[in-house]
Amino acid sequence: MGAALARHYLAAGDRVVVIGRSRAKFEALVAASAHRSPSAPSRGEFIAADLSLVEDGRRVVSLLKETHERIDALVLAASFIRQRRQSTPEGHEASWSLFFLSKYLFVTRLADLLRVGDRPVIVNTAVPGARPGAIAFDDLEMVHGFTFKRSNAQQRRANELLGILATDQNPDLSYVTWGPARLVRSSLAGDLGPGMKIAAAVLGPLLGQRPDDAIQPIIDIIDTPTPGRAAYRGARKRPLTVGAQDDKDAARLAFAVEEIL
């Protein structure tokens, strides 16, 4: 879906920065966009990075701040599914690092560039709806009792709390947690178990949306942002998860993350 969004906005005449691990894939999407807009190659930029590594995230943030005056839309869409606990070379739990630490870095360290924009928006592809108590504050890296379900719920909830931090800093910011309404026909990258492999290979082609169709709600969100926090599944707005300790939990999460960043 990230590639489909990049193609759309390059074809629309925007400047697009893609952060990822494959320059070949980036060049292919730029070439596809050039068929609709010949100037697309001059407006596309690729930054090579493994966003499960905090150091790579820091490097990308520094580069963006050095080379760009503002950011109008920040789409957080990196994905790599791990059903088992794995550690990065930096010693962090890999899913937590990719799905939250990298996003935290981008949202907080790029806040000044987003503040400059007229209608800044962040679309965080973290499926909304995790329960309020999903975060293991005493074991954020899930050294003990890791399961895919627990890990996924914690990441989702943490990204909802990140929206509180982001919009507190910038009331003009639109911060949306978004998940597709149904399966999407895309490569399901990751360390997948048999069940997920079968679903991706069989159900995806049969029932899944094309990425170009799946991203239409995201395009609408980016093009007509509304300040504040919101959550969507596809084009349908969903209620935000509300807990009695939301503000305190957001501050507690920020304190814990800043300690390691």
C-alpha positions as CSV (number, residue, x, y, z in Angstrom):
1,M,0.0,0.0,0.0
2,G,2.9,2.3,0.6
3,A,4.0,1.9,-3.0
4,A,0.5,2.6,-4.2
5,L,0.4,5.8,-2.2
6,A,3.8,6.9,-3.5
7,R,2.7,6.2,-7.1
8,H,-0.5,8.2,-6.6
9,Y,1.1,11.3,-5.2
10,L,4.0,11.2,-7.7
11,A,1.5,11.1,-10.5
12,A,-0.4,13.9,-8.8
13,G,2.6,16.2,-9.0
14,D,3.7,16.0,-5.3
15,R,7.2,15.6,-3.9
16,V,7.5,12.1,-2.3
17,V,10.1,10.6,-0.1
18,V,10.1,6.9,0.2
19,I,11.9,5.2,3.1
20,G,12.6,1.5,2.7
21,R,15.1,-1.3,2.0
22,S,14.7,-1.8,-1.7
23,R,15.9,0.8,-4.2
24,A,14.8,-1.5,-7.0
25,K,11.2,-1.4,-5.9
26,F,11.4,2.4,-5.6
27,E,12.7,2.7,-9.1
28,A,9.9,0.5,-10.4
29,L,7.2,2.6,-8.7
30,V,8.8,5.8,-10.1
31,A,8.9,4.4,-13.5
32,A,5.2,3.4,-13.2
33,S,4.4,6.9,-12.1
34,A,6.3,8.5,-15.0
35,H,3.8,7.1,-17.4
36,R,1.2,9.4,-15.9
37,S,3.5,12.3,-15.0
38,P,6.9,12.6,-16.8
39,S,8.3,14.7,-14.0
40,A,7.8,12.0,-11.4
41,P,11.5,10.9,-11.3
42,S,12.6,14.4,-10.4
43,R,10.1,14.5,-7.5
44,G,10.8,11.1,-6.0
45,E,13.4,10.6,-3.4
46,F,14.6,7.3,-1.9
47,I,16.2,6.9,1.5
48,A,17.6,3.4,2.2
49,A,16.9,2.3,5.8
50,D,16.0,-0.6,8.0
51,L,13.4,0.9,10.3
52,S,13.7,-1.9,12.8
53,L,17.0,-0.3,13.7
54,V,16.8,2.8,15.9
55,E,20.1,4.2,14.5
56,D,18.7,4.0,11.0
57,G,15.6,5.9,12.2
58,R,17.7,8.6,13.7
59,R,19.8,8.9,10.5
60,V,16.6,9.3,8.4
61,V,15.2,11.9,10.7
62,S,18.4,13.9,10.6
63,L,18.5,13.7,6.8
64,L,14.9,14.8,6.4
65,K,15.5,17.8,8.7
66,E,18.6,18.8,6.8
67,T,17.0,18.6,3.3
68,H,13.3,19.6,3.8
69,E,11.6,22.7,5.1
70,R,8.3,21.1,5.8
71,I,6.3,17.9,5.8
72,D,2.7,18.0,4.8
73,A,1.8,14.3,5.2
74,L,3.7,11.6,7.1
75,V,2.5,8.0,6.3
76,L,3.9,5.4,8.7
77,A,3.4,2.1,6.8
78,A,6.6,0.0,7.3
79,S,5.6,-3.6,8.0
80,F,7.3,-7.0,8.6
81,I,5.4,-9.6,10.5
82,R,7.1,-11.7,13.1
83,Q,5.2,-14.4,14.9
84,R,8.0,-15.1,17.3
85,R,10.1,-12.8,19.4
86,Q,13.3,-11.7,17.7
87,S,16.0,-9.3,18.8
88,T,17.6,-6.6,16.5
89,P,21.4,-6.2,16.5
90,E,20.8,-3.2,18.8
91,G,19.1,-5.5,21.3
92,H,15.5,-4.4,20.9
93,E,12.5,-6.7,20.3
94,A,12.2,-6.4,16.5
95,S,8.4,-5.9,16.2
96,W,8.3,-3.3,18.9
97,S,11.2,-1.5,17.3
98,L,9.7,-1.5,13.8
99,F,6.1,-0.9,14.7
100,F,6.5,1.6,17.5
101,L,10.0,2.9,18.3
102,S,10.6,4.0,14.6
103,K,7.2,5.6,14.5
104,Y,7.8,7.4,17.8
105,L,11.0,8.8,16.4
106,F,9.4,10.1,13.2
107,V,6.4,11.6,15.0
108,T,8.3,13.3,17.8
109,R,11.5,14.3,16.0
110,L,9.8,15.6,12.8
111,A,7.1,17.6,14.7
112,D,8.7,20.9,13.8
113,L,8.6,20.1,10.1
114,L,4.9,19.0,10.4
115,R,4.0,22.2,12.3
116,V,5.1,24.3,9.4
117,G,2.5,22.8,7.1
118,D,-0.9,24.4,6.5
119,R,-2.8,21.1,7.1
120,P,-0.4,18.6,8.5
121,V,-1.5,15.0,8.7
122,I,0.0,11.7,10.0
123,V,-1.5,8.4,8.8
124,N,-0.3,5.6,11.1
125,T,-1.2,2.2,9.6
126,A,-1.8,0.7,13.0
127,V,-5.1,-1.0,13.2
128,P,-7.2,0.8,15.8
129,G,-9.1,-0.8,18.6
130,A,-6.7,-2.3,21.1
131,R,-7.9,-2.5,24.7
132,P,-6.7,0.3,27.0
133,G,-4.6,-2.0,29.2
134,A,-2.7,-3.7,26.3
135,I,0.7,-2.2,27.1
136,A,3.1,-4.1,29.4
137,F,4.8,-1.0,30.9
138,D,7.0,-3.2,33.1
139,D,8.2,-5.2,30.0
140,L,7.8,-3.2,26.9
141,E,10.2,-5.4,24.9
142,M,8.2,-8.5,26.0
143,V,11.2,-10.4,27.3
144,H,8.7,-12.5,29.2
145,G,5.5,-14.0,27.9
146,F,5.8,-12.9,24.3
147,T,3.0,-13.9,22.0
148,F,2.1,-12.5,18.6
149,K,-1.3,-11.5,19.9
150,R,0.0,-9.6,22.9
151,S,2.8,-8.0,20.8
152,N,0.3,-6.8,18.2
153,A,-2.1,-5.4,20.7
154,Q,0.6,-3.5,22.5
155,Q,1.9,-1.9,19.3
156,R,-1.6,-0.9,18.3
157,R,-2.4,0.7,21.6
158,A,1.0,2.4,21.8
159,N,0.4,4.0,18.5
160,E,-3.0,5.3,19.6
161,L,-1.3,6.9,22.7
162,L,1.3,8.4,20.4
163,G,-1.5,10.3,18.8
164,I,-2.2,12.0,22.2
165,L,1.4,13.1,22.4
166,A,1.5,14.4,18.8
167,T,-1.7,16.4,18.9
168,D,-0.9,17.8,22.3
169,Q,2.2,19.3,20.7
170,N,0.4,20.5,17.6
171,P,-3.4,21.1,17.9
172,D,-3.5,21.7,14.1
173,L,-2.3,18.2,13.4
174,S,-4.5,15.4,12.1
175,Y,-3.4,12.1,13.5
176,V,-5.2,9.0,12.2
177,T,-4.7,5.4,13.1
178,W,-5.9,3.4,10.1
179,G,-6.3,-0.2,9.1
180,P,-7.8,-1.7,5.9
181,A,-11.4,-2.9,6.0
182,R,-10.4,-6.3,4.5
183,L,-7.6,-8.2,3.0
184,V,-5.3,-6.4,0.6
185,R,-3.6,-8.1,-2.3
186,S,0.0,-7.3,-1.4
187,S,3.1,-9.1,-0.4
188,L,2.9,-10.1,3.2
189,A,6.4,-9.7,4.3
190,G,7.6,-11.4,7.4
191,D,8.3,-14.6,9.3
192,L,5.0,-16.2,8.7
193,G,3.4,-19.3,10.1
194,P,1.5,-21.8,7.9
195,G,-1.9,-20.2,8.6
196,M,-0.8,-16.7,7.4
197,K,1.0,-18.2,4.4
198,I,-2.1,-20.0,3.3
199,A,-4.3,-16.9,3.9
200,A,-1.9,-14.7,1.9
201,A,-1.6,-17.2,-1.0
202,V,-5.2,-18.3,-1.3
203,L,-7.5,-15.8,0.3
204,G,-5.6,-12.7,-0.8
205,P,-6.1,-13.2,-4.5
206,L,-9.7,-14.4,-4.0
207,L,-11.0,-11.8,-1.5
208,G,-8.4,-9.1,-1.2
209,Q,-8.6,-5.6,-2.5
210,R,-6.1,-4.2,-5.0
211,P,-3.7,-1.9,-3.2
212,D,-4.8,1.0,-5.5
213,D,-8.4,0.5,-4.2
214,A,-7.4,-0.1,-0.6
215,I,-5.6,3.3,-0.3
216,Q,-8.5,5.5,-1.5
217,P,-9.6,6.2,2.1
218,I,-6.0,7.2,3.0
219,I,-5.9,9.6,0.1
220,D,-9.2,11.1,1.3
221,I,-7.7,11.5,4.8
222,I,-4.5,13.1,3.5
223,D,-6.3,15.5,1.0
224,T,-8.9,16.6,3.5
225,P,-7.4,16.3,7.0
226,T,-9.3,17.2,10.1
227,P,-7.3,18.4,13.1
228,G,-7.2,16.1,16.1
229,R,-7.2,12.3,16.5
230,A,-9.3,9.8,14.6
231,A,-9.4,6.1,13.8
232,Y,-10.6,4.4,10.6
233,R,-11.1,0.9,9.2
234,G,-11.1,1.5,5.5
235,A,-13.4,4.5,4.9
236,R,-15.4,3.9,8.0
237,K,-14.6,6.0,11.0
238,R,-14.2,4.0,14.2
239,P,-14.4,5.2,17.8
240,L,-11.2,5.9,19.5
241,T,-10.3,3.5,22.4
242,V,-10.7,5.6,25.6
243,G,-9.2,4.6,28.9
244,A,-9.3,6.5,32.2
245,Q,-5.5,6.7,32.3
246,D,-4.9,7.7,28.6
247,D,-3.0,10.9,29.3
248,K,-1.0,9.4,32.1
249,D,-0.2,6.3,30.0
250,A,0.9,8.4,27.0
251,A,3.3,10.4,29.3
252,R,4.5,7.1,30.9
253,L,5.1,5.6,27.5
254,A,7.0,8.7,26.3
255,F,9.2,8.7,29.4
256,A,10.1,5.0,29.0
257,V,10.9,5.4,25.3
258,E,13.0,8.5,25.7
259,E,15.1,6.7,28.3
260,I,16.3,4.3,25.5
261,L,16.4,6.6,22.6
